Amino acid sequence: MKLGAVGLWAAFLAVHVLIAWQGWIYPSQPMGDVVLVYEPWSAAALSGGSIVGINETWVYPQLALLPMLLAKVLSWPLLALAGTSGAYLIAWAVLVTALDAVAFGVLVGRSGSASRRQPGGSGRPP
């Protein structure tokens, strides 16, 4: 089965929407770390409180705080609509989808080259 670039992007979007939706509705909190850990860390750092990795211990690399802070900033316009946790979860899903889209775009490419869209390359021997 061959998928053109449009089909690949449609599948990309469908999967990301499905995963974000499931993370929102499932009672087992599949995105529990996002709202129970990342959001409070970001809120503390941006409000002048402790900053994990700087004056508080944590297990992630220092730069891992940057997307958490960016998601917090992106969530501000959504606070009235979705509440603190909901806004952060939406912002996190949008941020991850955008970053994944950049990487996916690099993999798929902008050209019409079918070899970039087929598993294992063009299928021609080297």
Protein Blocks (a to p, Z undefined) as FASTA:
>chain_A
ZZdfklmmmmmmmmmmmmmmmmmmpmnlpmlmmmmmmmmmmmmmmnopacehiloccfbd
fklmmmmmmmmmmmmmmmmmnojmlmmmmmmmmmmmmmmmmmmmmmnopafcfklmpghi
jopaZZ
